[in-house]
Amino acid sequence: MSNDGGIGELNGELNGIILAGGRSRRMGRDKALLDIGGKPLLAVLLGRMAGICGEIVISAGDAERGAEYRQALTGFVADSETAGFVPDSVMANVSFAVDRYAGCGPLAGLHAGLSGLPDGYAFIMGCDMPGLSEPLVRRMLAAAEAADADIAHVPDQPFHSLCHTRAAEPLARLLEQGEYRVMRALEQLKAVTVEPESAEERQAFVNLNTPEAYRRFMEQ
């Protein structure tokens, strides 16, 4: 996936967040660790995001899950010379965030991720989303900056979105008030919506959140 501007331009403007602390109830196993071509899905997604993001935070929910993900990504075992799934040059820009509002779902993960990044826009992905559309990200960033919006997203889609780090404070207030619904929270922010313009952009919203969805994806 490429376009005229060169992806390096985005790399200087965006950081990233992968929301990976969920319980994967519908899948029955950790979606972040699904095997995609011999690699965990989290590693595949991280590799793609590294092309457009500077710093990347993996919102893992808790420290134990973060340690598990780090092991899965680096692939290193004691006394082994096996290389990891993710290069050291990428892992150098990766950190793991622990929810400050434990047990409060993906909104808590989004808050934790935003709180761990420098000021600016962050590209938000769920760990069960194997696709990424660079042209759509570019259009989202342009729309967000033009409107000075807190968030840019596709209608009815909270992820594969951009969110400014300044949203962390209002999200914290909502979490403290017991509001955990992501779409409801986004309604409280200054938002701009961007419509997908191609099949490639719409494909970015495929979710591997059930065994059937995973099977269909792997059969493509």
Secondary structure, DSSP 8 states (H G I E B T S, - for coil): ---TT-THHHHTT-EEEEE-----TTTSS-GGG-EETTEEHHHHHHHHHHTT-SSEEEEEESHHHHHHHHHHHH---TT-----SS-HHHHTTEEEEE-SSTTS-HHHHHHHHHHTS-SSEEEEEETT-----HHHHHHHHHHHHHHT-SEEE-TT--SSEEEEGGGHHHHHHHHHTT---HHHHHTTS-EEE----SHHHHHTT----SHHHHHHHHH-
